Amino acid sequence: MADPYNGKNGEAKIMLGFIVRRCAAELGHTPTPDEFAAWANRQRQNGRSYCLFGKEISPSVAKVMFSQPG
């Protein structure tokens, strides 16, 4: 299994890019860190809510995610 913390591994960056694009498609524009955090923290499936990253993220964490190259 690939190590998502390995700086040489692009898989985690590809997945994050996919998630940001999915958010943008649902919002209709490129999300701000505030919008992305709110969107990621309130996903729903089969009538249940969940956080996309397993726990809530803050807008400051979303900003760090956006600043990562790739």
PDB file of N, CA, C, O and CB in Angstrom:
ATOM      1  N   MET A   1       0.839  -1.176   0.000  1.00  0.00           N
ATOM      2  CA  MET A   1       0.000   0.000   0.000  1.00  0.00           C
ATOM      3  C   MET A   1       0.884   1.239   0.000  1.00  0.00           C
ATOM      4  O   MET A   1       1.930   1.258   0.649  1.00  0.00           O
ATOM      5  CB  MET A   1      -0.954  -0.002   1.212  1.00  0.00           C
ATOM      6  N   ALA A   2       0.478   2.252  -0.708  1.00  0.00           N
ATOM      7  CA  ALA A   2       1.249   3.483  -0.807  1.00  0.00           C
ATOM      8  C   ALA A   2       1.164   4.280   0.490  1.00  0.00           C
ATOM      9  O   ALA A   2       0.120   4.315   1.142  1.00  0.00           O
ATOM     10  CB  ALA A   2       0.758   4.329  -1.984  1.00  0.00           C
ATOM     11  N   ASP A   3       2.262   4.913   0.851  1.00  0.00           N
ATOM     12  CA  ASP A   3       2.314   5.746   2.049  1.00  0.00           C
ATOM     13  C   ASP A   3       1.872   7.161   1.684  1.00  0.00           C
ATOM     14  O   ASP A   3       2.581   7.844   0.945  1.00  0.00           O
ATOM     15  CB  ASP A   3       3.748   5.751   2.669  1.00  0.00           C
ATOM     16  N   PRO A   4       0.715   7.623   2.183  1.00  0.00           N
ATOM     17  CA  PRO A   4       0.234   8.951   1.803  1.00  0.00           C
ATOM     18  C   PRO A   4       1.102  10.076   2.338  1.00  0.00           C
ATOM     19  O   PRO A   4       0.972  11.213   1.886  1.00  0.00           O
ATOM     20  CB  PRO A   4      -1.172   9.139   2.286  1.00  0.00           C
ATOM     21  N   TYR A   5       1.988   9.789   3.293  1.00  0.00           N
ATOM     22  CA  TYR A   5       2.849  10.814   3.858  1.00  0.00           C
ATOM     23  C   TYR A   5       4.179  10.908   3.133  1.00  0.00           C
ATOM     24  O   TYR A   5       4.997  11.767   3.460  1.00  0.00           O
ATOM     25  CB  TYR A   5       3.082  10.544   5.317  1.00  0.00           C
ATOM     26  N   ASN A   6       4.411  10.047   2.162  1.00  0.00           N
ATOM     27  CA  ASN A   6       5.646  10.050   1.400  1.00  0.00           C
ATOM     28  C   ASN A   6       5.575  11.174   0.376  1.00  0.00           C
ATOM     29  O   ASN A   6       4.699  11.173  -0.489  1.00  0.00           O
ATOM     30  CB  ASN A   6       5.888   8.675   0.711  1.00  0.00           C
ATOM     31  N   GLY A   7       6.494  12.136   0.468  1.00  0.00           N
ATOM     32  CA  GLY A   7       6.488  13.281  -0.427  1.00  0.00           C
ATOM     33  C   GLY A   7       6.680  12.913  -1.888  1.00  0.00           C
ATOM     34  O   GLY A   7       6.350  13.710  -2.765  1.00  0.00           O
ATOM     35  N   LYS A   8       7.205  11.728  -2.174  1.00  0.00           N
ATOM     36  CA  LYS A   8       7.427  11.306  -3.551  1.00  0.00           C
ATOM     37  C   LYS A   8       6.203  10.631  -4.140  1.00  0.00           C
ATOM     38  O   LYS A   8       6.196  10.277  -5.319  1.00  0.00           O
ATOM     39  CB  LYS A   8       8.612  10.372  -3.627  1.00  0.00           C
ATOM     40  N   ASN A   9       5.173  10.451  -3.336  1.00  0.00           N
ATOM     41  CA  ASN A   9       3.985   9.733  -3.782  1.00  0.00           C
ATOM     42  C   ASN A   9       2.928  10.729  -4.232  1.00  0.00           C
ATOM     43  O   ASN A   9       2.497  11.574  -3.447  1.00  0.00           O
ATOM     44  CB  ASN A   9       3.434   8.824  -2.660  1.00  0.00           C
ATOM     45  N   GLY A  10       2.508  10.637  -5.486  1.00  0.00           N
ATOM     46  CA  GLY A  10       1.510  11.557  -6.001  1.00  0.00           C
ATOM     47  C   GLY A  10       0.084  11.090  -5.836  1.00  0.00           C
ATOM     48  O   GLY A  10      -0.843  11.831  -6.162  1.00  0.00           O
ATOM     49  N   GLU A  11      -0.124   9.860  -5.331  1.00  0.00           N
ATOM     50  CA  GLU A  11      -1.484   9.326  -5.228  1.00  0.00           C
ATOM     51  C   GLU A  11      -2.362  10.160  -4.311  1.00  0.00           C
ATOM     52  O   GLU A  11      -3.516  10.423  -4.647  1.00  0.00           O
ATOM     53  CB  GLU A  11      -1.447   7.897  -4.731  1.00  0.00           C
ATOM     54  N   ALA A  12      -1.854  10.579  -3.175  1.00  0.00           N
ATOM     55  CA  ALA A  12      -2.647  11.381  -2.235  1.00  0.00           C
ATOM     56  C   ALA A  12      -3.021  12.714  -2.858  1.00  0.00           C
ATOM     57  O   ALA A  12      -4.130  13.207  -2.654  1.00  0.00           O
ATOM     58  CB  ALA A  12      -1.874  11.608  -0.923  1.00  0.00           C
ATOM     59  N   LYS A  13      -2.100  13.304  -3.621  1.00  0.00           N
ATOM     60  CA  LYS A  13      -2.384  14.580  -4.279  1.00  0.00           C
ATOM     61  C   LYS A  13      -3.447  14.410  -5.350  1.00  0.00           C
ATOM     62  O   LYS A  13      -4.294  15.286  -5.526  1.00  0.00           O
ATOM     63  CB  LYS A  13      -1.109  15.167  -4.892  1.00  0.00           C
ATOM     64  N   ILE A  14      -3.416  13.299  -6.065  1.00  0.00           N
ATOM     65  CA  ILE A  14      -4.425  13.034  -7.090  1.00  0.00           C
ATOM     66  C   ILE A  14      -5.788  12.896  -6.432  1.00  0.00           C
ATOM     67  O   ILE A  14      -6.777  13.438  -6.927  1.00  0.00           O
ATOM     68  CB  ILE A  14      -4.077  11.757  -7.898  1.00  0.00           C
ATOM     69  N   MET A  15      -5.845  12.176  -5.323  1.00  0.00           N
ATOM     70  CA  MET A  15      -7.121  11.996  -4.628  1.00  0.00           C
ATOM     71  C   MET A  15      -7.642  13.326  -4.111  1.00  0.00           C
ATOM     72  O   MET A  15      -8.838  13.597  -4.225  1.00  0.00           O
ATOM     73  CB  MET A  15      -6.971  11.001  -3.469  1.00  0.00           C
ATOM     74  N   LEU A  16      -6.775  14.167  -3.545  1.00  0.00           N
ATOM     75  CA  LEU A  16      -7.217  15.466  -3.054  1.00  0.00           C
ATOM     76  C   LEU A  16      -7.724  16.320  -4.210  1.00  0.00           C
ATOM     77  O   LEU A  16      -8.734  17.011  -4.077  1.00  0.00           O
ATOM     78  CB  LEU A  16      -6.076  16.185  -2.315  1.00  0.00           C
ATOM     79  N   GLY A  17      -7.034  16.274  -5.333  1.00  0.00           N
ATOM     80  CA  GLY A  17      -7.488  17.016  -6.509  1.00  0.00           C
ATOM     81  C   GLY A  17      -8.860  16.561  -6.963  1.00  0.00           C
ATOM     82  O   GLY A  17      -9.700  17.385  -7.325  1.00  0.00           O
ATOM     83  N   PHE A  18      -9.097  15.264  -6.947  1.00  0.00           N
ATOM     84  CA  PHE A  18     -10.404  14.724  -7.319  1.00  0.00           C
ATOM     85  C   PHE A  18     -11.479  15.231  -6.367  1.00  0.00           C
ATOM     86  O   PHE A  18     -12.565  15.612  -6.803  1.00  0.00           O
ATOM     87  CB  PHE A  18     -10.376  13.185  -7.320  1.00  0.00           C
ATOM     88  N   ILE A  19     -11.183  15.237  -5.068  1.00  0.00           N
ATOM     89  CA  ILE A  19     -12.154  15.686  -4.064  1.00  0.00           C
ATOM     90  C   ILE A  19     -12.459  17.169  -4.245  1.00  0.00           C
ATOM     91  O   ILE A  19     -13.620  17.570  -4.167  1.00  0.00           O
ATOM     92  CB  ILE A  19     -11.626  15.419  -2.637  1.00  0.00           C
ATOM     93  N   VAL A  20     -11.443  17.986  -4.483  1.00  0.00           N
ATOM     94  CA  VAL A  20     -11.665  19.420  -4.685  1.00  0.00           C
ATOM     95  C   VAL A  20     -12.497  19.649  -5.942  1.00  0.00           C
ATOM     96  O   VAL A  20     -13.383  20.504  -5.945  1.00  0.00           O
ATOM     97  CB  VAL A  20     -10.317  20.176  -4.785  1.00  0.00           C
ATOM     98  N   ARG A  21     -12.227  18.899  -7.011  1.00  0.00           N
ATOM     99  CA  ARG A  21     -13.018  19.047  -8.242  1.00  0.00           C
ATOM    100  C   ARG A  21     -14.467  18.637  -8.020  1.00  0.00           C
ATOM    101  O   ARG A  21     -15.379  19.260  -8.562  1.00  0.00           O
ATOM    102  CB  ARG A  21     -12.410  18.211  -9.376  1.00  0.00           C
ATOM    103  N   ARG A  22     -14.683  17.594  -7.226  1.00  0.00           N
ATOM    104  CA  ARG A  22     -16.051  17.165  -6.915  1.00  0.00           C
ATOM    105  C   ARG A  22     -16.785  18.253  -6.137  1.00  0.00           C
ATOM    106  O   ARG A  22     -17.956  18.527  -6.401  1.00  0.00           O
ATOM    107  CB  ARG A  22     -16.040  15.846  -6.107  1.00  0.00           C
ATOM    108  N   CYS A  23     -16.105  18.867  -5.190  1.00  0.00           N
ATOM    109  CA  CYS A  23     -16.687  19.972  -4.430  1.00  0.00           C
ATOM    110  C   CYS A  23     -17.020  21.130  -5.366  1.00  0.00           C
ATOM    111  O   CYS A  23     -18.112  21.694  -5.293  1.00  0.00           O
ATOM    112  CB  CYS A  23     -15.723  20.439  -3.314  1.00  0.00           C
ATOM    113  N   ALA A  24     -16.091  21.486  -6.240  1.00  0.00           N
ATOM    114  CA  ALA A  24     -16.310  22.587  -7.177  1.00  0.00           C
ATOM    115  C   ALA A  24     -17.506  22.313  -8.080  1.00  0.00           C
ATOM    116  O   ALA A  24     -18.291  23.216  -8.369  1.00  0.00           O
ATOM    117  CB  ALA A  24     -15.057  22.824  -8.024  1.00  0.00           C
ATOM    118  N   ALA A  25     -17.644  21.071  -8.524  1.00  0.00           N
ATOM    119  CA  ALA A  25     -18.780  20.718  -9.384  1.00  0.00           C
ATOM    120  C   ALA A  25     -20.098  20.886  -8.635  1.00  0.00           C
ATOM    121  O   ALA A  25     -21.078  21.366  -9.204  1.00  0.00           O
ATOM    122  CB  ALA A  25     -18.642  19.270  -9.894  1.00  0.00           C
ATOM    123  N   GLU A  26     -20.127  20.497  -7.374  1.00  0.00           N
ATOM    124  CA  GLU A  26     -21.360  20.626  -6.589  1.00  0.00           C
ATOM    125  C   GLU A  26     -21.671  22.076  -6.250  1.00  0.00           C
ATOM    126  O   GLU A  26     -22.839  22.462  -6.220  1.00  0.00           O
ATOM    127  CB  GLU A  26     -21.254  19.812  -5.308  1.00  0.00           C
ATOM    128  N   LEU A  27     -20.644  22.889  -5.992  1.00  0.00           N
ATOM    129  CA  LEU A  27     -20.859  24.299  -5.658  1.00  0.00           C
ATOM    130  C   LEU A  27     -21.063  25.163  -6.897  1.00  0.00           C
ATOM    131  O   LEU A  27     -21.714  26.205  -6.836  1.00  0.00           O
ATOM    132  CB  LEU A  27     -19.685  24.827  -4.859  1.00  0.00           C
ATOM    133  N   GLY A  28     -20.504  24.724  -8.018  1.00  0.00           N
ATOM    134  CA  GLY A  28     -20.603  25.503  -9.244  1.00  0.00           C
ATOM    135  C   GLY A  28     -19.464  26.493  -9.421  1.00  0.00           C
ATOM    136  O   GLY A  28     -19.493  27.306 -10.345  1.00  0.00           O
ATOM    137  N   HIS A  29     -18.465  26.438  -8.556  1.00  0.00           N
ATOM    138  CA  HIS A  29     -17.282  27.300  -8.657  1.00  0.00           C
ATOM    139  C   HIS A  29     -16.164  26.710  -7.797  1.00  0.00           C
ATOM    140  O   HIS A  29     -16.394  25.822  -6.977  1.00  0.00           O
ATOM    141  CB  HIS A  29     -17.613  28.767  -8.211  1.00  0.00           C
ATOM    142  N   THR A  30     -14.955  27.220  -8.001  1.00  0.00           N
ATOM    143  CA  THR A  30     -13.827  26.767  -7.187  1.00  0.00           C
ATOM    144  C   THR A  30     -14.080  27.177  -5.739  1.00  0.00           C
ATOM    145  O   THR A  30     -14.351  28.348  -5.471  1.00  0.00           O
ATOM    146  CB  THR A  30     -12.472  27.359  -7.709  1.00  0.00           C
ATOM    147  N   PRO A  31     -13.997  26.234  -4.804  1.00  0.00           N
ATOM    148  CA  PRO A  31     -14.324  26.563  -3.417  1.00  0.00           C
ATOM    149  C   PRO A  31     -13.234  27.368  -2.715  1.00  0.00           C
ATOM    150  O   PRO A  31     -12.046  27.243  -3.012  1.00  0.00           O
ATOM    151  CB  PRO A  31     -14.582  25.300  -2.646  1.00  0.00           C
ATOM    152  N   THR A  32     -13.676  28.188  -1.785  1.00  0.00           N
ATOM    153  CA  THR A  32     -12.739  28.838  -0.866  1.00  0.00           C
ATOM    154  C   THR A  32     -12.414  27.808   0.218  1.00  0.00           C
ATOM    155  O   THR A  32     -13.120  26.806   0.338  1.00  0.00           O
ATOM    156  CB  THR A  32     -13.346  30.182  -0.244  1.00  0.00           C
ATOM    157  N   PRO A  33     -11.371  28.029   1.002  1.00  0.00           N
ATOM    158  CA  PRO A  33     -11.106  27.097   2.107  1.00  0.00           C
ATOM    159  C   PRO A  33     -12.301  26.952   3.055  1.00  0.00           C
ATOM    160  O   PRO A  33     -12.576  25.853   3.536  1.00  0.00           O
ATOM    161  CB  PRO A  33      -9.887  27.562   2.894  1.00  0.00           C
ATOM    162  N   ASP A  34     -13.008  28.048   3.325  1.00  0.00           N
ATOM    163  CA  ASP A  34     -14.192  27.983   4.195  1.00  0.00           C
ATOM    164  C   ASP A  34     -15.270  27.094   3.584  1.00  0.00           C
ATOM    165  O   ASP A  34     -15.855  26.256   4.271  1.00  0.00           O
ATOM    166  CB  ASP A  34     -14.755  29.396   4.447  1.00  0.00           C
ATOM    167  N   GLU A  35     -15.531  27.279   2.294  1.00  0.00           N
ATOM    168  CA  GLU A  35     -16.555  26.478   1.615  1.00  0.00           C
ATOM    169  C   GLU A  35     -16.153  25.010   1.546  1.00  0.00           C
ATOM    170  O   GLU A  35     -16.983  24.123   1.746  1.00  0.00           O
ATOM    171  CB  GLU A  35     -16.807  27.018   0.203  1.00  0.00           C
ATOM    172  N   PHE A  36     -14.875  24.758   1.260  1.00  0.00           N
ATOM    173  CA  PHE A  36     -14.414  23.380   1.153  1.00  0.00           C
ATOM    174  C   PHE A  36     -14.525  22.659   2.490  1.00  0.00           C
ATOM    175  O   PHE A  36     -14.974  21.514   2.541  1.00  0.00           O
ATOM    176  CB  PHE A  36     -12.973  23.339   0.651  1.00  0.00           C
ATOM    177  N   ALA A  37     -14.118  23.319   3.575  1.00  0.00           N
ATOM    178  CA  ALA A  37     -14.204  22.702   4.901  1.00  0.00           C
ATOM    179  C   ALA A  37     -15.657  22.398   5.249  1.00  0.00           C
ATOM    180  O   ALA A  37     -15.964  21.305   5.727  1.00  0.00           O
ATOM    181  CB  ALA A  37     -13.577  23.620   5.974  1.00  0.00           C
ATOM    182  N   ALA A  38     -16.548  23.351   5.016  1.00  0.00           N
ATOM    183  CA  ALA A  38     -17.968  23.131   5.320  1.00  0.00           C
ATOM    184  C   ALA A  38     -18.520  21.985   4.486  1.00  0.00           C
ATOM    185  O   ALA A  38     -19.257  21.145   5.002  1.00  0.00           O
ATOM    186  CB  ALA A  38     -18.786  24.414   5.065  1.00  0.00           C
ATOM    187  N   TRP A  39     -18.173  21.941   3.210  1.00  0.00           N
ATOM    188  CA  TRP A  39     -18.654  20.887   2.315  1.00  0.00           C
ATOM    189  C   TRP A  39     -18.122  19.522   2.764  1.00  0.00           C
ATOM    190  O   TRP A  39     -18.881  18.556   2.841  1.00  0.00           O
ATOM    191  CB  TRP A  39     -18.226  21.178   0.855  1.00  0.00           C
ATOM    192  N   ALA A  40     -16.826  19.441   3.059  1.00  0.00           N
ATOM    193  CA  ALA A  40     -16.213  18.164   3.454  1.00  0.00           C
ATOM    194  C   ALA A  40     -16.748  17.663   4.793  1.00  0.00           C
ATOM    195  O   ALA A  40     -16.808  16.456   5.028  1.00  0.00           O
ATOM    196  CB  ALA A  40     -14.695  18.309   3.532  1.00  0.00           C
ATOM    197  N   ASN A  41     -17.129  18.571   5.652  1.00  0.00           N
ATOM    198  CA  ASN A  41     -17.590  18.193   6.990  1.00  0.00           C
ATOM    199  C   ASN A  41     -19.059  17.793   7.038  1.00  0.00           C
ATOM    200  O   ASN A  41     -19.521  17.296   8.065  1.00  0.00           O
ATOM    201  CB  ASN A  41     -17.358  19.328   7.940  1.00  0.00           C
ATOM    202  N   ARG A  42     -19.807  17.995   5.955  1.00  0.00           N
ATOM    203  CA  ARG A  42     -21.239  17.685   6.006  1.00  0.00           C
ATOM    204  C   ARG A  42     -21.711  16.841   4.820  1.00  0.00           C
ATOM    205  O   ARG A  42     -22.694  17.179   4.161  1.00  0.00           O
ATOM    206  CB  ARG A  42     -22.036  18.968   6.057  1.00  0.00           C
ATOM    207  N   GLN A  43     -21.022  15.769   4.564  1.00  0.00           N
ATOM    208  CA  GLN A  43     -21.437  14.839   3.513  1.00  0.00           C
ATOM    209  C   GLN A  43     -22.572  13.955   4.019  1.00  0.00           C
ATOM    210  O   GLN A  43     -22.681  13.690   5.216  1.00  0.00           O
ATOM    211  CB  GLN A  43     -20.244  13.972   3.045  1.00  0.00           C
ATOM    212  N   ARG A  44     -23.414  13.503   3.094  1.00  0.00           N
ATOM    213  CA  ARG A  44     -24.526  12.623   3.460  1.00  0.00           C
ATOM    214  C   ARG A  44     -24.593  11.463   2.475  1.00  0.00           C
ATOM    215  O   ARG A  44     -24.353  11.625   1.279  1.00  0.00           O
ATOM    216  CB  ARG A  44     -25.874  13.402   3.482  1.00  0.00           C
ATOM    217  N   GLN A  45     -24.924  10.295   3.005  1.00  0.00           N
ATOM    218  CA  GLN A  45     -25.120   9.109   2.175  1.00  0.00           C
ATOM    219  C   GLN A  45     -26.094   8.196   2.897  1.00  0.00           C
ATOM    220  O   GLN A  45     -25.934   7.908   4.083  1.00  0.00           O
ATOM    221  CB  GLN A  45     -23.765   8.375   1.883  1.00  0.00           C
ATOM    222  N   ASN A  46     -27.101   7.746   2.169  1.00  0.00           N
ATOM    223  CA  ASN A  46     -28.118   6.851   2.733  1.00  0.00           C
ATOM    224  C   ASN A  46     -28.732   7.412   4.016  1.00  0.00           C
ATOM    225  O   ASN A  46     -28.977   6.674   4.971  1.00  0.00           O
ATOM    226  CB  ASN A  46     -27.511   5.480   3.012  1.00  0.00           C
ATOM    227  N   GLY A  47     -28.978   8.723   4.029  1.00  0.00           N
ATOM    228  CA  GLY A  47     -29.607   9.350   5.179  1.00  0.00           C
ATOM    229  C   GLY A  47     -28.704   9.584   6.372  1.00  0.00           C
ATOM    230  O   GLY A  47     -29.165  10.036   7.421  1.00  0.00           O
ATOM    231  N   ARG A  48     -27.432   9.286   6.227  1.00  0.00           N
ATOM    232  CA  ARG A  48     -26.484   9.469   7.339  1.00  0.00           C
ATOM    233  C   ARG A  48     -25.461  10.530   6.964  1.00  0.00           C
ATOM    234  O   ARG A  48     -25.065  10.635   5.803  1.00  0.00           O
ATOM    235  CB  ARG A  48     -25.770   8.131   7.697  1.00  0.00           C
ATOM    236  N   SER A  49     -25.036  11.311   7.939  1.00  0.00           N
ATOM    237  CA  SER A  49     -24.007  12.308   7.664  1.00  0.00           C
ATOM    238  C   SER A  49     -22.643  11.818   8.144  1.00  0.00           C
ATOM    239  O   SER A  49     -22.533  11.031   9.084  1.00  0.00           O
ATOM    240  CB  SER A  49     -24.361  13.645   8.336  1.00  0.00           C
ATOM    241  N   TYR A  50     -21.624  12.306   7.473  1.00  0.00           N
ATOM    242  CA  TYR A  50     -20.254  11.931   7.827  1.00  0.00           C
ATOM    243  C   TYR A  50     -19.292  13.011   7.360  1.00  0.00           C
ATOM    244  O   TYR A  50     -19.633  13.842   6.518  1.00  0.00           O
ATOM    245  CB  TYR A  50     -19.874  10.564   7.207  1.00  0.00           C
ATOM    246  N   CYS A  51     -18.103  12.989   7.910  1.00  0.00           N
ATOM    247  CA  CYS A  51     -17.033  13.898   7.498  1.00  0.00           C
ATOM    248  C   CYS A  51     -16.183  13.172   6.458  1.00  0.00           C
ATOM    249  O   CYS A  51     -15.765  12.033   6.669  1.00  0.00           O
ATOM    250  CB  CYS A  51     -16.159  14.363   8.729  1.00  0.00           C
ATOM    251  N   LEU A  52     -15.939  13.828   5.358  1.00  0.00           N
ATOM    252  CA  LEU A  52     -15.228  13.204   4.243  1.00  0.00           C
ATOM    253  C   LEU A  52     -13.828  12.722   4.628  1.00  0.00           C
ATOM    254  O   LEU A  52     -13.359  11.718   4.093  1.00  0.00           O
ATOM    255  CB  LEU A  52     -15.128  14.180   3.093  1.00  0.00           C
ATOM    256  N   PHE A  53     -13.162  13.410   5.534  1.00  0.00           N
ATOM    257  CA  PHE A  53     -11.802  13.041   5.925  1.00  0.00           C
ATOM    258  C   PHE A  53     -11.766  12.262   7.237  1.00  0.00           C
ATOM    259  O   PHE A  53     -10.700  12.117   7.835  1.00  0.00           O
ATOM    260  CB  PHE A  53     -10.945  14.285   6.047  1.00  0.00           C
ATOM    261  N   GLY A  54     -12.903  11.762   7.689  1.00  0.00           N
ATOM    262  CA  GLY A  54     -12.962  10.967   8.909  1.00  0.00           C
ATOM    263  C   GLY A  54     -13.183  11.789  10.163  1.00  0.00           C
ATOM    264  O   GLY A  54     -13.641  11.264  11.178  1.00  0.00           O
ATOM    265  N   LYS A  55     -12.867  13.058  10.103  1.00  0.00           N
ATOM    266  CA  LYS A  55     -13.135  14.001  11.189  1.00  0.00           C
ATOM    267  C   LYS A  55     -13.258  15.378  10.554  1.00  0.00           C
ATOM    268  O   LYS A  55     -12.859  15.587   9.408  1.00  0.00           O
ATOM    269  CB  LYS A  55     -12.000  13.969  12.296  1.00  0.00           C
ATOM    270  N   GLU A  56     -13.815  16.315  11.315  1.00  0.00           N
ATOM    271  CA  GLU A  56     -13.985  17.662  10.770  1.00  0.00           C
ATOM    272  C   GLU A  56     -12.633  18.307  10.490  1.00  0.00           C
ATOM    273  O   GLU A  56     -11.661  18.107  11.218  1.00  0.00           O
ATOM    274  CB  GLU A  56     -14.797  18.535  11.736  1.00  0.00           C
ATOM    275  N   ILE A  57     -12.603  19.086   9.412  1.00  0.00           N
ATOM    276  CA  ILE A  57     -11.419  19.886   9.113  1.00  0.00           C
ATOM    277  C   ILE A  57     -11.809  21.356   9.252  1.00  0.00           C
ATOM    278  O   ILE A  57     -12.969  21.723   9.064  1.00  0.00           O
ATOM    279  CB  ILE A  57     -10.856  19.574   7.671  1.00  0.00           C
ATOM    280  N   SER A  58     -10.842  22.174   9.579  1.00  0.00           N
ATOM    281  CA  SER A  58     -11.079  23.607   9.718  1.00  0.00           C
ATOM    282  C   SER A  58     -10.749  24.301   8.398  1.00  0.00           C
ATOM    283  O   SER A  58     -10.067  23.727   7.549  1.00  0.00           O
ATOM    284  CB  SER A  58     -10.233  24.202  10.882  1.00  0.00           C
ATOM    285  N   PRO A  59     -11.229  25.528   8.222  1.00  0.00           N
ATOM    286  CA  PRO A  59     -10.838  26.280   7.033  1.00  0.00           C
ATOM    287  C   PRO A  59      -9.321  26.455   6.932  1.00  0.00           C
ATOM    288  O   PRO A  59      -8.781  26.498   5.826  1.00  0.00           O
ATOM    289  CB  PRO A  59     -11.512  27.641   7.036  1.00  0.00           C
ATOM    290  N   SER A  60      -8.628  26.557   8.067  1.00  0.00           N
ATOM    291  CA  SER A  60      -7.165  26.705   8.005  1.00  0.00           C
ATOM    292  C   SER A  60      -6.501  25.426   7.499  1.00  0.00           C
ATOM    293  O   SER A  60      -5.497  25.494   6.791  1.00  0.00           O
ATOM    294  CB  SER A  60      -6.604  27.074   9.389  1.00  0.00           C
ATOM    295  N   VAL A  61      -7.045  24.266   7.851  1.00  0.00           N
ATOM    296  CA  VAL A  61      -6.525  22.996   7.323  1.00  0.00           C
ATOM    297  C   VAL A  61      -6.806  22.920   5.820  1.00  0.00           C
ATOM    298  O   VAL A  61      -5.950  22.486   5.049  1.00  0.00           O
ATOM    299  CB  VAL A  61      -7.165  21.775   8.066  1.00  0.00           C
ATOM    300  N   ALA A  62      -7.994  23.337   5.409  1.00  0.00           N
ATOM    301  CA  ALA A  62      -8.328  23.345   3.979  1.00  0.00           C
ATOM    302  C   ALA A  62      -7.374  24.264   3.221  1.00  0.00           C
ATOM    303  O   ALA A  62      -6.953  23.941   2.110  1.00  0.00           O
ATOM    304  CB  ALA A  62      -9.795  23.795   3.759  1.00  0.00           C
ATOM    305  N   LYS A  63      -7.034  25.399   3.813  1.00  0.00           N
ATOM    306  CA  LYS A  63      -6.103  26.329   3.169  1.00  0.00           C
ATOM    307  C   LYS A  63      -4.738  25.674   2.971  1.00  0.00           C
ATOM    308  O   LYS A  63      -4.115  25.844   1.923  1.00  0.00           O
ATOM    309  CB  LYS A  63      -5.958  27.616   4.006  1.00  0.00           C
ATOM    310  N   VAL A  64      -4.272  24.928   3.971  1.00  0.00           N
ATOM    311  CA  VAL A  64      -2.996  24.210   3.849  1.00  0.00           C
ATOM    312  C   VAL A  64      -3.096  23.171   2.736  1.00  0.00           C
ATOM    313  O   VAL A  64      -2.165  23.024   1.944  1.00  0.00           O
ATOM    314  CB  VAL A  64      -2.610  23.528   5.195  1.00  0.00           C
ATOM    315  N   MET A  65      -4.218  22.448   2.666  1.00  0.00           N
ATOM    316  CA  MET A  65      -4.412  21.455   1.596  1.00  0.00           C
ATOM    317  C   MET A  65      -4.321  22.121   0.229  1.00  0.00           C
ATOM    318  O   MET A  65      -3.687  21.590  -0.683  1.00  0.00           O
ATOM    319  CB  MET A  65      -5.779  20.743   1.750  1.00  0.00           C
ATOM    320  N   PHE A  66      -4.952  23.282   0.085  1.00  0.00           N
ATOM    321  CA  PHE A  66      -4.946  23.990  -1.194  1.00  0.00           C
ATOM    322  C   PHE A  66      -3.557  24.489  -1.565  1.00  0.00           C
ATOM    323  O   PHE A  66      -3.248  24.634  -2.748  1.00  0.00           O
ATOM    324  CB  PHE A  66      -5.913  25.156  -1.150  1.00  0.00           C
ATOM    325  N   SER A  67      -2.719  24.752  -0.574  1.00  0.00           N
ATOM    326  CA  SER A  67      -1.396  25.315  -0.856  1.00  0.00           C
ATOM    327  C   SER A  67      -0.380  24.261  -1.280  1.00  0.00           C
ATOM    328  O   SER A  67       0.719  24.605  -1.715  1.00  0.00           O
ATOM    329  CB  SER A  67      -0.882  26.045   0.359  1.00  0.00           C
ATOM    330  N   GLN A  68      -0.730  22.984  -1.160  1.00  0.00           N
ATOM    331  CA  GLN A  68       0.192  21.917  -1.535  1.00  0.00           C
ATOM    332  C   GLN A  68       0.302  21.836  -3.058  1.00  0.00           C
ATOM    333  O   GLN A  68      -0.718  21.774  -3.744  1.00  0.00           O
ATOM    334  CB  GLN A  68      -0.273  20.559  -0.949  1.00  0.00           C
ATOM    335  N   PRO A  69       1.511  21.835  -3.589  1.00  0.00           N
ATOM    336  CA  PRO A  69       1.657  21.736  -5.044  1.00  0.00           C
ATOM    337  C   PRO A  69       1.161  20.391  -5.564  1.00  0.00           C
ATOM    338  O   PRO A  69       1.220  19.377  -4.868  1.00  0.00           O
ATOM    339  CB  PRO A  69       3.119  21.943  -5.446  1.00  0.00           C
ATOM    340  N   GLY A  70       0.680  20.405  -6.783  1.00  0.00           N
ATOM    341  CA  GLY A  70       0.231  19.162  -7.391  1.00  0.00           C
ATOM    342  C   GLY A  70      -1.127  19.271  -7.777  1.00  0.00           C
ATOM    343  O   GLY A  70      -1.695  18.320  -8.313  1.00  0.00           O
TER     344      GLY A  70
END
